[in-house]
């Protein structure tokens, strides 16, 4: 299997799993630190965007969508859709840095 095919299948799956994990932690009643959640979304999206340089939009959606769906279902908080912003910023920044190096 070629590396590009592995990247196009494995990375979105991995990003989705990480997004679910972030959503699970963020939905815990004792967790109330939005800054850390946003920072983790940004860092994870940047790292995966650097690895999957060709499709940063897919990485951003794969990280933020499961997080948003999980949060809306568990807590009813629709403001979590704002998490797409740091996901896209991180993914495109990572893709840019990945292309530079």
Secondary structure, DSSP 8 states (H G I E B T S, - for coil): --HHHHIIIIIHHHHHHHHHHHHHHHTSTT---HHHHHHHHHHHHHHHHHHTTT-HHHHHHHHHHHHHHHHHHHH--GGGGGHHHHHHHHHHHHHHHHHH-
